[in-house]
Amino acid sequence: MGLSAFGSIRSTGARAMAQSATGAKPPELSIGGEPVVSLVRQQGTDKSKPQFLEATVLPGHGMNLLQLKAWIPGVGEKDLIASPSVADAIKTLESDDEFGNHSFMMGGAVLLPYPNRIRGTLSADGKTIQTTIDGHAVSLPANWHGKNPGAEVHAMHGLIMSSRFTDVQDHSGPPGSFVTAELHAGNFGGHWFSKTDVSVHYTLTDKALDMEVTAKNVGTESEPMSIGFHPYFAFPVGDRQQARLRIPADMRAPANNLDDVFPTGQIVPVKGTPYDFTARRGAALGTLFMDESFTHIQRNAAGTASVEISDPAADYGMRITMLSKEIKAIQVYAPPDKQFVAVEPQFNLADPFNAKLWGKADTGMVTLTPGKSVTWHIRLELFLPNDEPNGTPMAPAKR
């Protein structure tokens, strides 16, 4: 859909006037030199149907999705993404955070050019890891390690976590509210071997939130690229054990343990295991601890596939439809003592350049030759589980 379909577009400088005229909240806070953007929908009169109400986006900090609010029949207005208030989030994100890790600890972070983990040799100062990617020696931020003593330090979740996006344009009103912004990432601070431009576009309607991330190689060398998203989906009634998950994936890539979460190089079936969430209504999370990479995604005739999160006690459902064929893995993080599940659609498996693990297997990375681009596109939709086919409320399963 072209931007003209949304009517006139206001630039960042006129945002307050435009949003005030449409009844949306004027910007009050900023981060990274860019105002926080709130995409607002007017609540409809039919309160028997779920509806998105507001999405809060941070152009000055990775173009990340911080908050997502909706009306849920019988429950009321709820936050669907686990995150603090905007003011508290800004305090945390602008605190002493050398690598920008706080970005993927709340809300929904955009991950690029590599979601998930990459291992390598730690530098003497402990700040970077050295590894080889497509024949190039690269240095990546050594920004993560497990909690166990002596856990290996590695790179995780990409190079744009706290980046400032510019050329921000946004609009709230019929038929859809949107925000778009650009990042001229160059070679990601010397960590990559070509130059990249990144654009992110959110479109919010009453029924859906579409999110598109495009990476274009504007350099002179081919480069590997992957894109992902790291949202923490909350359970409205706060009862994780009865919440259900449907994952249309036949296989998973097991990790060495739940602290490092390094891939072993194996791809194993989920059928007949606690990790089988392929049934039409999925399965209850119960007390299962997950930090798993699911793959071999089941797609329909149109080439799309959907993960479904449902909270039977609230009759609430969130459908995450993967519209890009390049999405080949779904990382799912669900600690049993937390009231959220992180569902992370991404192109790649973890540690995708590790030939000792994967050999010549396709790990999902996309090669962009100069001038070429790739788009990651998902859609979030609300649904009422008990109105779905075979929608009789189901008791939680023991897992």
FIVO-917809 format. One record per atom (N, C-alpha, C, O): residue in one letter; y, x, z. Coordinates in steps of 0.02 Angstrom, whole numbers, plus 50000, padded with zeros to 5 digits. Layout:
BEGIN
AYXZ ...
end
This chain:
BEGIN
M499405004250000 M500005000050000 M500625004450000 M500675008850042 G501095003349955 G501705007249952 G502175005550008 G502125000150037 L502625010150025 L503085009050079 L503545003150065 L503774999850112 S503695001750001 S504134996249985 S503874989550008 S504254984850016 A503214989050019 A502924982850043 A503154981050112 A503094975250133 F503424985850149 F503644984450216 F504384982650219 F504664981750273 G504704982150161 G505424980850161 G505804987350167 G505544992650151 S506424986950190 S506834992850194 S506584997550248 S506294995450298 I506695004050236 I506455009250281 I507055012450315 I507535014350282 R507025013050381 R507575016150418 R507385023250435 R506805024650451 S507855027650431 S507735034550450 S507775035150525 S507965030450560 T507595041050551 T507595042050623 T508275040650654 T508315037850708 G508815042550620 G509475041750648 G509675034550658 G510095033150701 A509385029950620 A509565022850626 A509035018850661 A509045012650660 R508555022350693 R507985018750722 R508195013750776 R507935008150776 A508645015550820 A508825011050874 A509115004550848 A508944999150872 M509555005050797 M509854999050769 M509314994750736 M509314988650745 A508864997850699 A508364994150662 A507894990550710 A507734984750700 Q507674993950762 Q507204990850808 Q507534985450849 Q507224980350864 S508174986450867 S508524981350904 S508574974950863 S508504969450890 A508704975750798 A508784969950754 A508144966050746 A508164960050733 T507564969350755 T506924965950747 T506624964050814 T506074961450817 G506984965150868 G506734963350933 G506294968450966 G506024967251020 A506214974350934 A505794979550963 A506194983651014 A506814983151018 K505834987551052 K506164991551103 K506544997351072 K506265000851029 P507174998451091 P507535004351067 P507235010651099 P506965010351154 P507285016351065 P507005022451094 P507395024651155 P508005024851155 E507035026351208 E507345028551270 E507145035651287 E507495039051325 L506585037851261 L506315044351279 L506155048351217 L506035045451163 S506155054951223 S505965059251168 S505535064851194 S505525066351254 I505175068051148 I504765073851164 I504755078351103 I504695075951047 G504815084851114 G504795089551059 G505375088851011 G505315090850953 G505915085951033 G506495085150990 G506475078950946 G506915078150904 E505975074650955 E505925068550915 E505845062450962 E505485062951011 P506185056850947 P506105050950989 P505395048250989 P505045048750938 V505185045551045 V504555041951049 V504635035551008 V505145032151013 V504125033950967 V504155028050924 V503695022650950 V503105023850964 S503965016550958 S503555010750977 S503535005950918 S504045003450896 L502935004750894 L502824999650842 L502654993150877 L502174992950916 V503034987950864 V502984981850903 V502814975950858 V503064975350802 R502374971550883 R502214965350849 R502414959450894 R502324959750955 Q502674954250865 Q502844948250903 Q502214944350917 Q501824943050871 Q502104942350980 Q501494938850997 Q501494931950965 Q501984928350967 G500924930150936 G500844923650904 G500754918050955 G500664919251015 T500774912050930 T500704906250974 T499984904650990 T499844901351040 D499504906850948 D498804905550959 D498514910951005 D498334916350982 K498484909351069 K498244914351117 K497494914351125 K497224917551170 S497144910651082 S496414910851083 S496144916551041 S495534917651038 K496594920151006 K496384925650964 K496674932150990 K497244932351013 P496284937650985 P496554944151006 P497084946450957 P497054944750897 Q497574950250981 Q498114952550938 Q498394959050964 Q498514959851024 F498514963850918 F498874969950936 F499604968350950 F499904964250915 L499884971551001 L500574970251020 L501024976451012 L501604975750993 E500754982351025 E501194988251024 E500774994651018 E500244995251048 A501034999350979 A500745006050975 A501305011050987 A501845010550957 T501175016051030 T501675021151046 T501445027751017 T500885030051031 V501875030850976 V501705036850939 V502205042350957 V502795041050968 L501965048650959 L502375054350978 L502475059150918 L502105063950912 P502965057850875 P503075062450818 P503235069650840 P503055074350805 G503565070450898 G503735077050922 G503175080750956 G503265086350979 H502585077550960 H502025080750994 H501375078850957 H500985074750981 G501285081950898 G500655081150861 G500585074650823 G500055073550793 M501095070350824 M501055063650794 M500455059850824 M500105056150791 N500365061050890 N499805058050925 N499945050850946 N500515049050958 L499415046950949 L499455040150974 L499395040451050 L498875042551076 L499915038351086 L499895038651159 L499635032251189 L499215032451235 Q499875026551165 Q499685020151194 Q499545015051140 Q499825015351085 L499115010251157 L498965004651113 L498854998551156 L498404998451198 K499264993451146 K499224987351188 K499024981451145 K499184981051085 A498674976651176 A498454970651140 A498404964751188 A498354965551249 W498424958851158 W498284952651195 W497544951151187 W497284950851131 I497204950051244 I496494948451244 I496424941451275 I496614940651333 P496164936551239 P496094929751267 P495704929751332 P495174932851337 G495964926251382 G495634925751446 G495764931651492 G495584931451551 V496054936951465 V496194943051504 V496944944351508 V497204946151561 G497294943551452 G498004944751450 G498174951051413 G497764953651374 E498764953751424 E498984959851391 E498654965851424 E498674966651485 K498354970151384 K497984975851410 K498134982251371 K498264981951311 D498094987951406 D498114994451373 D497414996051349 D496934995951388 L497354997651285 L496694998951256 L496535006351252 L495965008251238 I497035010551264 I496945017851263 I497105020451333 I497625018751362 A496665024451361 A496775027351428 A497315032651424 A497215037951394 S497875031351456 S498435036051455 S498925034251510 S498925028551533 P499335038951532 P499855037451581 P500445033951549 P500445032651488 S500955032351588 S501575029651560 S501895034751514 S501725040651516 V502345032451472 V502675037051426 V503045042551464 V503005048451447 A503415040651517 A503785045551556 A503325050651587 A503465056651585 D502775048351617 D502305053051648 D501965057451597 D501825063251609 A501815054551539 A501495058451486 A501955064151463 A501735069751452 I502595062651455 I503075067751434 I503105073351485 I503125079251466 K503115071651549 K503125076851601 K502525081351595 K502575087451600 T501945078351584 T501325082351578 T501325086551515 T501165092451517 L501495083451459 L501455086851395 L501965092451389 L501855097351353 E502535091851425 E503055096951422 E502995102051479 E503425106351488 S502455101451518 S502335106251572 S502055112751542 S501985113351482 D501905117551585 D501645123951563 D500945123051534 D500445122951571 D500905122451468 D500275121151433 D500265125551371 D500455123351317 E500055131751380 E500115136851328 E499815134751262 E500095136251209 F499245131351264 F498895129751202 F498985122551179 F498765120751124 G499305118351219 G499375111351201 G498775107151217 G498685101751189 N498345109551262 N497725106051278 N497835099051308 N497415094651299 H498395098051342 H498525091451371 H498535085951318 H498435080151334 S498665087951256 S498695082951202 S498045079151194 S498055073151181 F497475082551202 F496845079151192 F496525076851258 F495925075351261 M496935076551311 M496695074051375 M496965067051390 M496835064251443 M497335064151343 M497615057451352 M497725054351284 M497785057851234 G497765047751283 G497935044351221 G497445045951165 G496845045751175 G497725047451106 G497315049151048 G497635054651008 G498145053450976 A497345060651009 A497635066450976 A497365067150905 A496785065850892 V497815069150860 V497615071050792 V497365078250793 V497695082650819 L496775079350764 L496455085950766 L496405088750695 L496145085450650 L496655094950686 L496685097850619 L496885105250625 L497325106650667 P496615109850588 P496135109350533 P495405109750555 P494965110050513 Y495285109750620 Y494585109750643 Y494525105750708 Y494715108250761 P494275099650706 P494075096350767 P493475099950797 P493105103550762 N493375099050861 N492785101650896 N492825109250906 N493365112150902 R492265112350921 R492245119150946 R492095124350892 R491725123050845 I492395130350901 I492245136150860 I492155142150907 I492585143450949 R491595145650899 R491455151450941 R491645157950905 R491705158050844 G491755163150943 G491925169650915 G491935174950969 G491685173851024 T492215180650953 T492265186250999 T492935186051034 T493455185851001 L492925185951100 L493545185351139 L493935191851136 L493655197251143 S494595191251126 S495025197151125 S495105200051195 S494945196851244 A495345206151198 A495415209651262 A495885206051309 A495775206051370 D496395202851282 D496865199251326 D496645192151341 D496985188651379 G496085189951313 G495815183351328 G496195177651296 G496075171851313 K496655179151249 K497075173951220 K496795171151154 K496955165451136 T496395175051120 T496145172951054 T495405174551048 T495125178551086 I495085171350999 I494415173350978 I494465175750906 I494875173350868 Q494025180350889 Q493995182950821 Q493355180350790 Q492815180650820 T493415177850728 T492825175450693 T492935176050619 T493485177850597 T492425174550580 T492475174950507 T492395167950478 T491905164550493 I492865165950436 I492845159350404 I492925160250329 I493445162750306 D492425158350292 D492435158850219 D492615165950196 D492995166850148 G492355170850231 G492465177750213 G493115180650238 G493255186550225 H493515176750273 H494155179150300 H494075180450376 H493805176150412 A494315186050399 A494355187350471 A494945183450499 A495515184350476 V494825179150548 V495365175050575 V495375175750651 V494885177450683 S495965174450678 S496075174450750 S496295167450770 S496785164850743 L495925164350816 L496075157450837 L496225157250912 L495985161450949 P496635152550933 P496785151951005 P496155150951046 P495735146651030 A496085154851099 A495515154151144 A495715149251199 A495905151251254 N495685142851183 N496015137851225 N495545133651268 N495775129051302 W494885135251268 W494445130851308 W493835134651332 W493615139551302 H493565132251387 H492915134551413 H492655129251460 H493025125051486 G491995129551471 G491685124851518 G491885126351590 G492245131151604 K491655122151635 K491825122751706 K491375127451744 K491555129851798 N490785128851717 N490315133151753 N490555140351755 N490895142551708 P490385144151807 P490585151151811 P490345155051750 P489765154351729 G490785159051722 G490605163151664 G490555159351599 G490305162151550 A490785153151597 A490735149251535 A491115152651478 A491655155551489 E490825152451419 E491115155951361 E491765152751338 E491805146751329 V492265156851329 V492915154551304 V492865153851228 V492575158051194 H493165148451202 H493115147151130 H493735143351106 H494175141751146 A493755142051041 A494305138151012 A494075130851005 A493495129550991 M494545126151016 M494355119151012 M494945114850989 M495505115651012 H494795110250944 H495225104650925 H495845106350885 H496325102550885 G495835112050852 G496325113150800 G496975116450820 G497025119450873 L497475115850775 L498065120050780 L498715116150777 L499245119150767 I498695109450785 I499315105650782 I499435101350844 I499845096750842 M499095102750898 M499085098150955 M499775096450982 M499895090651000 S500235101250984 S500905099851010 S501445100950957 S502025102050974 S501255100750894 S501715102150840 S502235096650832 S502095090750844 R502835098650812 R503365093750799 R503355091550726 R503435095650681 F503245085150715 F503285082150649 F504005080050636 F504365078050682 T504215080550574 T504905078750555 T504885073650498 T504355070950481 D505465072350469 D505525067250416 D505235060650439 D504875057250401 V505385058750500 V505095052750530 V505435046550502 V506045046050500 Q505025041750480 Q505275035250459 Q504855029950493 Q504245030550498 D505185024750518 D504805019450552 D505145012750544 D505745012350529 H504765007550554 H505005000650546 H504554996050587 H503944996850586 S504844991350622 S504464986250657 S504684979450631 S505274977850630 G504204975450610 G504354968850584 G503824966650535 G503354970450521 P503894960550508 P503394958150460 P503444961850394 P503984964150376 P502894962450357 P502224960250376 P501854965350418 P501334963750448 G502104971550421 G501774976750461 G502274981750487 G502774983150455 S502134984350546 S502564989550576 S502254996250560 S501644996950560 F502665001350546 F502375007750527 F502815013450550 F503405012650563 V502505019350553 V502865025650562 V502505030950521 V501885031050518 T502895035150489 T502615040650449 T503015046850463 T503615046450475 A502705052650461 A503045058950474 A502665064650441 A502085063950421 E503015070350434 E502745076050399 E502755082250443 E503175083050487 L502275086650430 L502255093250462 L502145098550408 L501625098450374 H502615103050401 H502525108650356 H502225114350398 H502585118450427 A501565114350401 A501205118550449 A501165125850428 A501015130150469 G501295127250365 G501225134150341 G500515136550352 G500035132950336 N500435142550378 N499755145150392 N499565144350466 N499185148250493 F499855139050497 F499695137450566 F499805143350613 F499375145250652 G500405146150607 G500595151650651 G500195158050640 G500115162050687 G499955159050579 G499565165050564 G498825164450577 G498465169250569 H498595158550598 H497885157650615 H497455155350556 H496845155350561 W497765153550499 W497385151150441 W497575155350381 W498035159350386 F497245154550325 F497355159250270 F497625155950208 F497595158850154 S497875149850214 S498285146950161 S498815142850196 S498855142750257 K499235139350158 K499765135350187 K499625127850177 K499355125850125 T499805123850226 T499615116850227 T500205112450245 T500595114050291 D500285106850210 D500725101450230 D500305095750256 D499785094050227 V500525092650310 V500155087250342 V500605081150346 V501185081650366 S500355075350327 S500715069050336 S500275064250376 S499675063950365 V500595060550421 V500235055650462 V500595048950455 V501205048550458 H500205043650445 H500485037050435 H500095031950478 H499485031450472 Y500445028350522 Y500155022850560 Y500445016250534 Y501045015750522 T500015011250525 T500245004550508 T499934999650558 T499324999250564 L500364995850593 L500134991050643 L500284984050619 L500864982350605 T499764979850615 T499844972650604 T499554969050664 T499314972250711 D499574962450663 D499294958650718 D498554959950726 D498284959750781 K498214961350670 K497484961750671 K497204968850668 K496614969950682 A497624973750649 A497334980450637 A497854985850648 A498454984850641 L497594991750665 L497984997950664 L497645002650614 L497085004850626 D497995004150560 D497745009050512 D498065015750526 D498655016150541 M497665020950520 M497895027750533 M497645032250476 M497045032750464 E498125035450442 E497965039850386 E498275046650398 E498865047250414 V497865051850391 V498085058750398 V497905062450333 V497315062550314 T498405065350300 T498285068950238 T498475076250246 T499025077750270 A498035080650226 A498175087850226 A498175090250153 A497705088850115 K498705093750134 K498755096350066 K498835103950068 K499245106650106 N498445107350027 N498495114650022 N499085116349977 N499055115249916 V499615118950006 V500205120949967 V500255128449961 V500775131149941 G499705131949978 G499695139149973 G499375141449908 G499335137749860 T499155147649908 T498885150749847 T498145152349851 T497845154749803 E497835150949910 E497115152249918 E496765145849939 E497065141449969 S496135145349922 S495735139749946 S495675140050022 S495675145450051 E495615134250053 E495555134050126 E495075128550147 E495045123350115 P494695129650202 P494285124350229 P494715119650271 P495205121750301 M494535113250271 M494935108350307 M494485103050338 M494005100650306 S494645101150399 S494335095350430 S494875091750470 S495345094850495 I494795085250477 I495265081150514 I494865076650561 I494325074150543 G495135075550620 G494815071150668 G495325067850714 G495925068850707 F495075063950760 F495495059950805 F495125059650872 F494515059350874 H495515059750927 H495215060250994 H495485054851040 H495855056451087 P495315048451028 P495585042951069 P495125041251128 P494515041351121 Y495425039751185 Y495055037551244 Y495115029951248 Y495625027351271 F494595026451227 F494605019151228 F494425016551297 F493905018251325 A494865012551325 A494775009851393 A494355003451391 A494325000051341 F494045002051448 F493674995751457 F494114990951497 F494274992451555 P494314985251469 P494804980951502 P494614978751573 P495064978151615 V493974977351587 V493804975151654 V493624980851701 V493484979751759 G493624987051675 G493494992851718 G492784993451742 G492674996051797 D492294991151702 D491594991651721 D491214995051665 D490954991851619 R491195001551668 R490915005551614 R490175004151602 R489955004451545 Q489795002751654 Q489075002151646 Q488884996251602 Q488384996651566 Q489264990851603 Q489084985051562 Q489394985351492 Q489224981251450 A489834990151481 A490134990851414 A489604993051364 A489134996651381 R489694990951302 R489204992351250 R489514996351193 R490114996251181 L489074999951160 L489285004351105 L488785003651048 L488185003851058 R489055002850988 R488645002950928 R488865008750884 R489455009250865 I488395013350869 I488545019250828 I488065019150768 I487465019850777 P488325018350708 P487885017950649 P487675024850623 P487865026850568 A487295028350664 A487095035150646 A486355036050664 A486135034350719 D485975038850617 D485255039650627 D485075046150662 D484515046750688 M485525050950664 M485365057550691 M485925059850736 M486485057250735 R485765064950776 R486275068150817 R486155075750816 R485595078050803 A486675079450832 A486635086750837 A486665088650910 A487215089050938 P486095089850943 P486095091151016 P486495097351034 P486555102050995 A486775097251094 A487145103051121 A486695107051168 A486195104551192 N486895113251181 N486505117451226 N486525114751297 N486025115251334 N487095111951318 N487155108751383 N487795104651382 N488175104851333 L487925100851435 L488515096551437 L489125100051467 L489635096751481 D489085106651477 D489665110451499 D489975114151441 D490565113251425 D489575118451407 D489825121851347 D489895116951289 D490395117051252 V489395112751280 V489345108051224 V489365111851157 V489695109751110 F488985117351154 F488915121051092 F488305118351054 F487795116951084 P488365117450989 P487785114950951 P487215119950950 P487325126050954 T486615117350945 T486025121650942 T485805123050870 T485385127350858 G486085119450822 G485875120050753 G485345115050733 G485155114750675 Q485105111150781 Q484605105950767 Q484955099450747 Q485515098050768 I484605095550707 I484795088650691 I484175084450706 I483655085350675 V484225079750754 V483635076150777 V483755068650772 V484325066350776 P483225064650763 P483305057350759 P483515054450826 P483345057050879 V483875048850823 V484065045350885 V483555039950902 V483535037750959 K483165037750854 K482705032150865 K482225033750922 K481915039050925 G482165028850968 G481715029651024 G481975034051080 G481595035751125 T482615035751077 T482925039951129 T483485036151163 T483695030951138 P483745038651219 P484315035251252 P484955035351209 P485435031951225 Y484945039151154 Y485535039851112 Y485505035251050 Y485885036151003 D485045030451051 D484985025850995 D485445019851007 D485295015451047 F486015019750972 F486505014350977 F486565010650910 F487085007850894 T486015010650871 T486045007850804 T485915000450800 T486024997450747 A485684997250853 A485534990050850 A486164986050834 A486724988450845 R486064979950808 R486634975850787 R487144975050842 R487744975250829 R486924974050903 R487384973350959 R487454979850999 R487754979851052 G487194985250972 G487244991651006 G486824991751070 G486304988451074 A487064995551119 A486714996151183 A487224997451238 A487765000051225 A487034995651299 A487484996751356 A487525004251372 A487025007851365 L488105006451393 L488185013451412 L487805015051476 L487555020551484 G487765010251522 G487415011551585 G487705017551621 G488315018051629 T487275022051641 T487505028151676 T487405034451633 T487425040051658 L487295033451568 L487165039151523 L487785043351514 L488325040851497 F487725049851526 F488255054651513 F488185057051441 F487655059551421 M488715056251402 M488685058451333 M489265063051316 M489835061751336 D489115068351280 D489595072251242 D489205074451181 D488995080251175 E489105069751135 E488615070451082 E488935069951013 E489435066351004 S488655073550966 S488875073250897 S488365069250857 S487785071450849 F488575063450831 F488135059150792 F488275060350717 F488845061350697 T487745060250677 T487815061550606 T487315057350566 T486965053150595 H487285058350501 H486895054150456 H487115046850466 H486725042550486 I487745045650451 I488065039250463 I487815034050412 I487785035550353 Q487655028150437 Q487435022550394 Q488055019150365 Q488465016350402 R488135019350299 R488705016250266 R488495010150226 R487925009650204 N488965005550218 N488824999550179 N488935000950104 N489075006650085 A488884995650064 A488944996549992 A489634999049972 A489715002249920 A490134997550013 A490814999749999 A490945006950022 A491475009750009 G490445009850055 G490515016850077 G490835017550145 G491015023150164 T490925012150182 T491235012450248 T490715011450302 T490155009250289 A490905013150363 A490465012250421 A490895010950482 A491465013250485 S490625007350531 S491025005450590 S490665006850655 S490075005250662 V491025009850701 V490805010350771 V491105004350807 V491675002450794 E490725001350853 E490974995550891 E490914996950966 E490394998950990 I491464995751001 I491484996151073 I491584988951098 I492024985551073 S491184986751145 S491274980051171 S491234979951247 S490864983851278 D491624975551276 D491644974451348 D491444967151359 D491874962751359 P490794965851369 P490564958851372 P490904954751426 P491034948851416 A491064957851483 A491374954051537 A492064951451517 A492294946351543 A492404954951472 A493064952851449 A493024949351381 A493534946951356 D492434948951351 D492354946551283 D492854950151237 D493214947051198 Y492854956651243 Y493304960951205 Y492904965751163 Y492404968651185 G493134966751100 G492814971651057 G493324975451017 G493834972750996 M493184981851006 M493584986250963 M493134988950909 M492624992150923 R493324987850847 R492944990450790 R493324996250759 R493904995550741 I492995001950752 I493295007950722 I492955009050655 I492395011550652 T493305007250602 T493005007850535 T493225014350502 T493825015850499 M492745018150479 M492855024550447 M492895023450372 M492375022250340 L493485023850344 L493605022250274 L493565028250228 L493505027450167 S493585034150255 S493535040250215 S492805042650212 S492475043450263 K492575043850152 K491875046150144 K491775053150173 K491205055050187 E492325056850183 E492265063650210 E492085063650284 E491875068850310 I492155058050318 I491975057650389 I491215057650394 I490895052750376 K490935063150420 K490215063950422 K489935064850492 K489335065450501 A490375064950542 A490145065750611 A490575061550658 A491165060150644 I490275059450712 I490625055550764 I490455058750831 I489895058150855 Q490945062050861 Q490845064750928 Q490995059250978 Q491505055850973 V490555058351026 V490645053151077 V490615056451146 V490125059651164 Y491155055551184 Y491205058351251 Y491265052551300 Y491745048651297 A490775051851345 A490765046251392 A490485048451459 A489895047751472 P490915051251502 P490695053051570 P490585046751612 P490995042251610 P490035046351649 P489865040151685 P490345038351740 P490345032551763 D490755043051764 D491215041551818 D491915039751793 D492385039251833 K491995038651728 K492645036951699 K492595030151664 K492065028151640 Q493175026751661 Q493195020151630 Q493455020451559 Q493915016851540 F493165024951519 F493345025451449 F492755028451410 F492285031051439 V492805027851345 V492355031451300 V492795034351244 V493185030751214 A492725040851232 A493085044051177 A492625043851115 A492085046651116 V492865040551063 V492495040151000 V492915043950948 V493475041950933 E492635049450921 E493025054250882 E492745054950811 E492335059350799 P492955050750764 P492725051550695 P493035057750664 P493645058750668 Q492625062050635 Q492865068350607 Q492445070350547 Q491885067850538 F492705074950508 F492325077250449 F491715081250469 F491195080650437 N491765085350521 N491305090950530 N490875090550593 N491045087150642 L490335094250591 L489945095750650 L490295101350689 L490735104750662 A490105102250752 A490405107550793 A490205114450767 A489675115350737 D490645119350780 D490545126350760 D490315126750687 D489795129650673 P490695123850641 P490445122750573 P490365129050531 P490025128850480 F490675134550552 F490645140750512 F490105145550536 F490045151050511 N489705143450585 N489205147650615 N488565147650573 N488135143350581 A488515152450527 A487955152750481 A487295154050517 A486765152150492 K487315157350575 K486705158450613 K486395151950636 K485785151350642 L486825147050650 L486585140450671 L486395136050613 L485845133150611 W486855135550565 W486795130350513 W486525132950447 W486355128950404 G486495139550438 G486265142150373 G486725139750318 G487335140550321 K486425136850266 K486815134350209 K486915126750212 K487105123650163 A486775123850270 A486845116550276 A487575114450270 A488025118250286 D487675108350245 D488345105550240 D488565103450310 D488285098750339 T489065106750337 T489315105050405 T489925100550403 T490225099150455 G490125098450343 G490655093450338 G491345096050321 G491795092050306 M491445102550323 M492105105250305 M492245103950231 M491805104550189 V492875102250216 V493085100950148 V493475107050123 V493915109550158 T493315109450064 T493695115050035 T494265112349992 T494155108649945 L494875114450009 L495465112449971 L495685118449930 L495895123549957 T495655117749864 T495945122749821 T496695121749819 T496935116349836 P497085126649798 P497815125849797 P498035119549759 P497805118249703 G498465115749791 G498725109549762 G498315103349778 G498545097849765 K497715104149805 K497285098449820 K497405095949892 K497655099549935 S497215089549902 S497315086549968 S496705082349985 S496295080749943 V496655080550049 V496125076150074 V496425071650127 V496855073650165 T496185065450129 T496445060450176 T495895057950221 T495355055950198 W496035057950285 W495605054950337 W495915048150353 W496505047750368 H495515042850351 H495775036050359 H495295031950401 H494705031250384 I495555029150456 I495165024450496 I495575018150508 I496185018150499 R495235012850528 R495555006550545 R495275003850610 R494665003450619 L495715002150656 L495514999050719 L495634991550714 L496174989350694 E495134987650733 E495184980350731 E494904977450795 E494424980050824 L495204971950817 L494964968450876 L494484962950856 L494544960050802 F493994961650899 F493544955950887 F493294953250954 F493334956651005 L493044947150952 L492754943951011 L491994944251004 L491714940750963 P491654948451044 P490924949351035 P490534942851037 P490044942151000 N490734938151079 N490344932051086 N490444927251028 N490104922151023 D490934928850984 D491024924950923 D490674928050863 D490664925050809 E490394933950872 E490054937350818 E489364934250808 E489104930850853 P489044935350748 P488354933050739 P487904935750794 P487954941550815 N487464931450818 N487024933250874 N487434935450933 N487274940250967 G487984931750946 G488464933850996 G488354931151065 G488824930851105 T487744929351082 T487604927151151 T487704932951199 T487454938451187 P488084931751254 P488194937351301 P487524940451322 P487034937051335 M487524947151326 M486924950751342 M486994954551407 M487524957151422 A486464954751446 A486464958451509 A486454965951494 A486154968051444 P486764969951537 P486754977151527 P486044979851529 P485624977651569 A485904984651486 A485264988051488 A485304993951535 A485844996751545 K484744995851563 K484715001751605 K484615007851561 K484155008051519 R485045012951570 R484985018951528 R484975025051571 R484935030651545 
end
